Amino acid sequence: MVAPPATWNRYTLSARLAQTANALDAGSENASKLCRGSIVDSYEFVRPVPQRHQQRTSWNHWQLRDVVLCPSTKPELYSIYRCNVDRYDISKHQSTRVLGDLDFDPVSMAVGGDYIVVGGQRAELAVARLSDPRSTTIVRSGGSINNFVALDRAPSMLPRRRFRDSAAFTEDGVTSLNITSGHDTPRLLVCNNDHSVRLLTLPGLDIITELKFPTAINYAAVSPDGTKMCVVGDTNQVYLFSKRGDSFEEIAVMTASNDASFSCDWSQSSELFAVGSQDGYVTVWDVRSQQKMVQLETYQHGRSRGACRNVKFSPSGSVDLLAFSEHTSYVNIVDTRSFEKRQVLRVGSDTYSDFPDFFAPDSPTLVNQDMQITGLRFAPDSSSLFVGLEESILEYVVDRIGRYSFASSEII
């Protein structure tokens, strides 16, 4: 991740950079087929008119847009707003301040069990118990920005499962539970701009494992079965690890597109993982073959408005969706059964905008106001998709009944 240029605060149409399927590996026929623009957009996987929750959010770094969490089956959201973390009760439409007036601007957050952890731009880590937020401890961990934090737990009472469901994963939704190791105390996974991924104890923050990379690391995701981890950073390389308890072993280094990546996620089966890149591509691999299945473009294309900032698989049930958000205004939802059907959501308003482009500030203006997207998250039971905006959080209801139904031509 890089610091924003001094002139950055606006966006326009001119930086819409067309990309081609040349970014794919030459041997991936499926990916080539699906990247050529044949995807059909006339589907509705979620109801297109959302419910608007009056909960403000904010992004404190221009490239880090993962500040909305839905970490449990309880009807609640956690979000960052300026120097605060708020908990929003979806059913009561009430907001409660969990952490207030932090002395740094948080850019990443994790919630799980009784812990909440917030990362900052100057290596800050704030750790608190939800049962006693006044117990907040702030330390410096790492040499630079804590781009991403996540909890990694292994409650011994849960059986090994192939698929996640909301009943089994009542405390987690930040990343996956590590159900293969025997530890009962929570672990914290931290990705830092100092080229590292660290696994720390909670609440002590002692280093258990440290992985070093040749680039700044922006995001890491552990598979739902707890046996694999993918890592992305400021280059187009994707690092794949096997995971056994607190130990990691690198098994492959792959190439996504042509730019840095800021998000990755695993399917509920732990067989597919997706990487969202700044040049407007989302690349999906099958971990069993380590081959690219498909490479999808964002609706706006390119690395200005169309930069992919967040990618999420539906975490439970037979919903089989992949959602990814763009830098501004658009969210894409793709059917992962075929990767040939997509719904595009316009989350902005249709008013005039005088925002010039980040990469071309002297270019013409758009006729639609850009809406900054701050976060993207499925509910643990995949019943809703939440999209964070600066003035509110939108809730899109997933058509689960429609997703549970298969057309006769789709059944083999």
C-alpha positions as CSV (number, residue, x, y, z in Angstrom):
1,M,0.0,0.0,0.0
2,V,1.2,3.5,-0.8
3,A,0.5,6.9,0.6
4,P,-2.0,9.0,-1.4
5,P,-0.6,11.7,-3.7
6,A,-1.0,15.2,-2.5
7,T,-3.5,16.0,-5.2
8,W,-5.7,13.0,-4.4
9,N,-9.3,13.7,-3.4
10,R,-11.3,13.4,-6.6
11,Y,-12.2,11.0,-9.4
12,T,-13.4,11.1,-13.0
13,L,-14.1,9.1,-16.1
14,S,-10.8,9.6,-17.9
15,A,-8.8,7.1,-15.9
16,R,-10.9,4.1,-17.0
17,L,-8.1,1.9,-18.1
18,A,-9.1,-0.9,-20.4
19,Q,-7.4,-4.3,-19.6
20,T,-7.3,-7.4,-21.6
21,A,-7.2,-11.1,-21.0
22,N,-3.4,-11.0,-21.5
23,A,-3.1,-10.7,-17.7
24,L,-4.2,-14.3,-17.5
25,D,-1.9,-17.3,-17.7
26,A,-1.7,-18.4,-21.3
27,G,-2.8,-21.9,-20.4
28,S,-6.0,-21.1,-18.6
29,E,-8.8,-21.6,-21.2
30,N,-11.6,-21.2,-18.8
31,A,-10.3,-17.9,-17.5
32,S,-9.7,-16.6,-21.1
33,K,-13.3,-17.5,-22.0
34,L,-14.8,-15.7,-19.0
35,C,-12.6,-12.6,-19.2
36,R,-13.5,-11.6,-22.7
37,G,-16.7,-9.9,-21.6
38,S,-19.3,-12.7,-22.1
39,I,-20.6,-12.5,-18.6
40,V,-24.4,-11.7,-18.4
41,D,-25.4,-8.9,-16.1
42,S,-29.2,-9.3,-16.1
43,Y,-29.6,-11.3,-12.9
44,E,-30.8,-10.4,-9.5
45,F,-29.2,-12.4,-6.7
46,V,-30.1,-9.7,-4.1
47,R,-33.0,-7.3,-4.0
48,P,-31.9,-4.2,-5.8
49,V,-33.5,-1.7,-3.4
50,P,-31.6,-1.9,0.0
51,Q,-32.5,-1.0,3.5
52,R,-30.5,2.0,4.6
53,H,-29.1,1.9,8.1
54,Q,-28.2,5.3,9.5
55,Q,-24.7,4.4,10.6
56,R,-21.9,6.5,9.4
57,T,-18.5,5.0,8.4
58,S,-15.2,6.4,7.2
59,W,-12.1,5.2,5.5
60,N,-8.9,6.4,7.0
61,H,-6.6,5.2,4.2
62,W,-7.6,5.6,0.5
63,Q,-6.8,2.0,-0.4
64,L,-8.0,0.2,2.7
65,R,-11.8,-0.3,2.5
66,D,-12.7,-3.1,4.9
67,V,-14.2,-1.3,7.9
68,V,-17.6,-3.0,8.2
69,L,-17.8,-6.3,10.0
70,C,-20.7,-8.7,10.7
71,P,-18.8,-11.1,13.1
72,S,-21.6,-13.2,14.5
73,T,-25.2,-14.4,14.1
74,K,-26.3,-11.6,16.3
75,P,-28.1,-8.8,14.3
76,E,-25.2,-6.4,14.7
77,L,-22.5,-4.7,12.7
78,Y,-19.2,-3.2,13.8
79,S,-17.7,-0.2,11.8
80,I,-15.0,2.4,12.0
81,Y,-16.0,6.1,12.0
82,R,-13.1,8.5,12.2
83,C,-11.2,7.6,15.5
84,N,-14.0,5.5,16.8
85,V,-15.5,2.0,16.5
86,D,-19.3,1.6,16.7
87,R,-21.6,-1.3,17.2
88,Y,-24.9,-1.1,15.3
89,D,-27.9,-3.1,16.4
90,I,-29.7,-4.0,13.1
91,S,-33.0,-5.0,14.7
92,K,-33.2,-1.9,17.0
93,H,-31.6,0.5,14.6
94,Q,-29.4,1.7,17.5
95,S,-25.7,2.6,17.5
96,T,-23.4,2.2,20.5
97,R,-19.8,3.5,20.7
98,V,-17.5,0.6,21.6
99,L,-14.1,2.4,21.3
100,G,-14.1,6.2,21.3
101,D,-11.6,8.9,20.7
102,L,-8.7,6.7,19.9
103,D,-5.5,8.7,19.5
104,F,-4.9,7.3,16.0
105,D,-6.9,6.8,12.8
106,P,-7.9,3.2,12.6
107,V,-7.6,1.5,9.2
108,S,-8.3,-2.2,10.1
109,M,-10.4,-4.0,12.6
110,A,-11.2,-7.5,13.9
111,V,-13.9,-8.7,16.3
112,G,-14.3,-12.2,17.7
113,G,-15.2,-13.8,21.0
114,D,-14.7,-11.2,23.7
115,Y,-12.0,-9.3,21.8
116,I,-11.9,-6.3,19.5
117,V,-8.6,-5.3,17.8
118,V,-8.0,-2.1,15.8
119,G,-4.9,-1.4,13.6
120,G,-3.5,2.0,12.8
121,Q,-1.3,3.7,10.3
122,R,1.8,4.0,12.5
123,A,1.9,0.4,13.7
124,E,-0.7,1.0,16.4
125,L,-2.7,-2.0,17.8
126,A,-5.6,-1.3,20.2
127,V,-6.8,-4.4,22.0
128,A,-9.9,-4.4,24.2
129,R,-12.5,-6.8,25.6
130,L,-16.0,-6.2,24.4
131,S,-17.2,-7.0,28.0
132,D,-15.0,-4.1,29.2
133,P,-14.0,-1.7,26.5
134,R,-12.4,0.6,29.1
135,S,-9.7,-2.0,29.4
136,T,-8.2,-0.9,26.0
137,T,-4.5,-1.4,25.6
138,I,-2.7,0.4,22.8
139,V,0.8,-0.7,21.7
140,R,2.9,-0.4,18.6
141,S,3.4,-3.6,16.6
142,G,5.4,-3.8,13.4
143,G,7.3,-1.1,11.6
144,S,4.5,0.6,9.6
145,I,0.8,0.5,8.8
146,N,-1.2,-2.4,10.2
147,N,-3.1,-2.9,6.9
148,F,-5.2,-5.9,8.1
149,V,-5.9,-7.7,11.4
150,A,-8.0,-10.8,11.9
151,L,-8.7,-13.3,14.7
152,D,-7.7,-16.9,14.3
153,R,-9.2,-19.3,16.9
154,A,-9.7,-23.0,17.3
155,P,-12.5,-23.9,19.7
156,S,-12.1,-27.6,20.5
157,M,-15.8,-28.2,20.8
158,L,-16.5,-27.7,17.1
159,P,-16.2,-30.8,14.8
160,R,-14.3,-30.6,11.6
161,R,-16.7,-29.4,8.9
162,R,-16.5,-29.1,5.2
163,F,-18.9,-26.2,5.1
164,R,-19.5,-23.3,7.4
165,D,-23.0,-22.5,8.7
166,S,-24.2,-19.8,11.0
167,A,-24.9,-22.2,13.9
168,A,-21.4,-23.5,14.0
169,F,-19.6,-20.2,13.5
170,T,-21.5,-18.0,16.0
171,E,-18.4,-16.0,17.1
172,D,-16.5,-15.6,13.8
173,G,-16.9,-13.8,10.6
174,V,-13.7,-11.8,10.5
175,T,-11.7,-14.6,9.0
176,S,-12.0,-18.3,9.5
177,L,-11.7,-20.5,12.6
178,N,-8.6,-22.6,12.7
179,I,-10.3,-25.9,13.5
180,T,-7.2,-28.0,12.9
181,S,-5.1,-26.9,15.8
182,G,-5.6,-27.6,19.5
183,H,-5.2,-24.1,21.0
184,D,-8.1,-22.6,22.9
185,T,-6.8,-19.1,23.2
186,P,-7.4,-16.6,20.4
187,R,-4.6,-15.6,18.0
188,L,-4.3,-12.4,16.1
189,L,-3.1,-12.3,12.5
190,V,-1.5,-8.9,11.5
191,C,-0.5,-7.8,8.0
192,N,1.9,-4.9,8.1
193,N,3.5,-2.6,5.5
194,D,6.9,-3.7,6.9
195,H,6.7,-6.8,4.6
196,S,5.4,-9.1,7.4
197,V,2.5,-11.3,8.5
198,R,2.6,-12.0,12.3
199,L,0.6,-14.4,14.4
200,L,0.3,-13.0,17.9
201,T,-1.2,-14.1,21.2
202,L,-4.2,-12.3,22.7
203,P,-4.2,-10.3,24.8
204,G,-0.5,-10.4,25.4
205,L,0.5,-9.7,21.7
206,D,3.5,-12.0,21.9
207,I,4.9,-13.1,18.6
208,I,4.2,-16.8,17.8
209,T,5.1,-16.8,14.1
210,E,6.5,-14.2,11.8
211,L,6.5,-14.5,8.0
212,K,8.6,-12.1,5.9
213,F,7.9,-11.1,2.3
214,P,9.6,-9.0,-0.4
215,T,6.8,-6.5,-0.4
216,A,4.3,-4.7,1.9
217,I,1.5,-7.0,2.8
218,N,-2.1,-5.7,2.6
219,Y,-4.3,-8.7,3.4
220,A,-4.3,-12.4,4.4
221,A,-7.2,-14.9,4.5
222,V,-7.2,-18.3,6.2
223,S,-9.4,-21.0,4.6
224,P,-12.6,-22.1,6.5
225,D,-11.0,-25.5,7.2
226,G,-8.0,-23.8,8.8
227,T,-5.4,-25.6,6.6
228,K,-4.5,-22.9,4.0
229,M,-3.7,-19.2,3.8
230,C,-3.4,-16.8,0.9
231,V,-1.5,-13.5,1.2
232,V,-1.5,-10.4,-1.0
233,G,0.4,-7.2,-1.1
234,D,1.9,-4.3,-3.1
235,T,2.9,-6.5,-6.1
236,N,0.8,-8.7,-8.3
237,Q,2.1,-11.9,-6.5
238,V,-0.2,-14.1,-4.4
239,Y,1.4,-16.3,-1.8
240,L,-0.2,-19.6,-0.9
241,F,0.6,-21.4,2.4
242,S,-0.4,-24.6,4.1
243,K,-1.2,-24.1,7.7
244,R,-1.0,-26.5,10.6
245,G,-1.8,-24.9,13.9
246,D,0.6,-22.0,14.3
247,S,2.9,-23.2,11.6
248,F,2.9,-22.0,7.9
249,E,4.7,-23.5,4.9
250,E,4.8,-21.7,1.5
251,I,3.6,-24.0,-1.2
252,A,3.1,-21.7,-4.2
253,V,3.6,-18.1,-5.5
254,M,1.1,-17.1,-8.2
255,T,0.4,-14.0,-10.3
256,A,-2.9,-12.2,-10.1
257,S,-3.2,-9.4,-12.6
258,N,-0.8,-6.4,-13.2
259,D,-1.1,-4.4,-10.0
260,A,-1.2,-4.6,-6.3
261,S,-3.9,-6.5,-4.4
262,F,-5.9,-5.4,-1.4
263,S,-8.3,-8.2,-0.6
264,C,-8.6,-12.0,-0.8
265,D,-11.1,-14.5,0.5
266,W,-11.9,-18.3,0.4
267,S,-15.1,-20.1,-0.6
268,Q,-16.9,-22.0,2.1
269,S,-15.6,-25.3,0.7
270,S,-11.9,-24.1,1.1
271,E,-11.4,-25.1,-2.5
272,L,-11.6,-21.7,-4.3
273,F,-9.9,-18.4,-3.3
274,A,-10.3,-15.0,-4.9
275,V,-8.0,-12.0,-5.1
276,G,-9.1,-8.4,-5.8
277,S,-6.5,-6.1,-7.5
278,Q,-6.2,-2.4,-7.9
279,D,-6.3,-2.6,-11.7
280,G,-9.9,-3.7,-11.7
281,Y,-9.5,-7.5,-11.8
282,V,-10.7,-10.3,-9.5
283,T,-8.9,-13.5,-10.1
284,V,-10.2,-16.9,-8.8
285,W,-8.1,-20.0,-8.3
286,D,-8.9,-23.6,-7.6
287,V,-6.5,-24.6,-4.9
288,R,-6.6,-28.2,-5.9
289,S,-5.0,-27.5,-9.3
290,Q,-3.5,-24.1,-8.4
291,Q,-4.8,-22.9,-11.8
292,K,-6.8,-19.8,-12.5
293,M,-10.4,-20.6,-13.0
294,V,-11.5,-17.1,-14.1
295,Q,-10.5,-13.5,-14.1
296,L,-13.4,-11.0,-13.8
297,E,-13.3,-7.2,-14.5
298,T,-15.0,-4.7,-12.3
299,Y,-17.9,-2.8,-13.9
300,Q,-16.0,0.5,-14.2
301,H,-12.7,-1.2,-15.2
302,G,-9.2,0.1,-14.5
303,R,-7.5,1.4,-11.4
304,S,-9.3,4.6,-10.6
305,R,-13.0,4.1,-9.9
306,G,-12.9,0.5,-10.9
307,A,-10.1,-0.6,-8.5
308,C,-11.3,-3.7,-6.6
309,R,-11.0,-2.9,-2.9
310,N,-12.9,-5.8,-1.3
311,V,-13.8,-9.3,-2.3
312,K,-16.1,-11.7,-0.3
313,F,-17.6,-15.2,-0.9
314,S,-20.9,-16.0,0.6
315,P,-19.9,-17.8,3.8
316,S,-22.7,-20.4,4.3
317,G,-25.5,-22.4,2.7
318,S,-26.0,-23.1,-1.0
319,V,-26.0,-19.4,-2.0
320,D,-22.7,-19.7,-4.0
321,L,-22.0,-16.0,-4.6
322,L,-18.9,-13.9,-4.9
323,A,-19.2,-10.2,-4.2
324,F,-16.6,-7.5,-4.9
325,S,-16.7,-3.8,-4.4
326,E,-15.1,-1.1,-6.5
327,H,-13.4,2.0,-5.3
328,T,-16.5,4.0,-5.8
329,S,-20.2,3.5,-6.5
330,Y,-20.4,-0.1,-7.7
331,V,-20.7,-3.6,-6.2
332,N,-20.5,-6.7,-8.4
333,I,-22.2,-10.1,-7.4
334,V,-21.2,-13.2,-9.4
335,D,-22.7,-16.7,-9.5
336,T,-19.8,-19.0,-8.5
337,R,-21.5,-22.0,-10.0
338,S,-20.7,-20.9,-13.5
339,F,-19.0,-17.5,-13.2
340,E,-21.2,-16.5,-16.2
341,K,-23.9,-14.5,-14.4
342,R,-23.5,-11.2,-12.6
343,Q,-25.6,-8.5,-10.9
344,V,-24.2,-5.0,-10.7
345,L,-25.4,-2.7,-7.9
346,R,-25.1,1.1,-8.3
347,V,-24.9,2.4,-4.7
348,G,-24.4,6.1,-5.6
349,S,-26.9,8.8,-6.4
350,D,-27.5,10.2,-9.9
351,T,-26.4,13.8,-9.4
352,Y,-23.7,16.0,-10.9
353,S,-20.2,15.5,-9.7
354,D,-17.3,17.8,-10.1
355,F,-14.8,15.3,-8.8
356,P,-11.7,15.1,-11.1
357,D,-9.8,11.9,-11.5
358,F,-7.2,10.8,-9.0
359,F,-4.8,9.9,-11.8
360,A,-5.8,12.7,-14.2
361,P,-7.0,15.7,-12.2
362,D,-7.3,17.9,-15.3
363,S,-9.7,15.5,-17.1
364,P,-13.5,16.1,-17.7
365,T,-16.1,15.4,-15.0
366,L,-18.8,12.7,-14.6
367,V,-22.5,13.3,-14.5
368,N,-23.0,10.9,-11.6
369,Q,-21.8,11.6,-8.0
370,D,-19.3,9.0,-6.8
371,M,-20.1,7.3,-3.6
372,Q,-17.1,6.1,-1.6
373,I,-17.5,2.5,-0.5
374,T,-16.0,1.7,2.9
375,G,-16.7,-2.0,3.4
376,L,-18.4,-5.1,2.1
377,R,-19.6,-8.1,4.2
378,F,-22.1,-10.9,3.9
379,A,-24.1,-11.9,7.0
380,P,-22.8,-15.2,8.5
381,D,-26.0,-17.0,7.3
382,S,-25.7,-15.3,3.8
383,S,-29.1,-13.7,4.2
384,S,-27.9,-10.2,3.5
385,L,-25.0,-8.3,1.9
386,F,-23.9,-5.1,3.7
387,V,-22.2,-2.3,1.9
388,G,-20.6,0.5,3.8
389,L,-20.9,4.1,2.7
390,E,-19.7,7.3,4.4
391,E,-23.2,8.3,5.4
392,S,-24.9,4.9,6.0
393,I,-24.7,1.2,5.7
394,L,-26.8,-0.5,3.0
395,E,-28.4,-3.9,3.5
396,Y,-29.2,-5.9,0.4
397,V,-31.4,-9.0,1.0
398,V,-30.1,-12.1,-0.7
399,D,-32.6,-14.2,-2.7
400,R,-31.8,-17.4,-0.9
401,I,-34.9,-19.2,-2.1
402,G,-33.9,-18.4,-5.7
403,R,-30.3,-19.6,-5.0
404,Y,-31.6,-22.8,-3.5
405,S,-33.5,-23.5,-6.7
406,F,-31.8,-24.9,-9.8
407,A,-33.0,-24.7,-13.3
408,S,-33.3,-28.1,-15.0
409,S,-30.5,-27.3,-17.3
410,E,-28.2,-26.7,-14.3
411,I,-28.7,-30.1,-12.8
412,I,-26.5,-32.9,-14.2
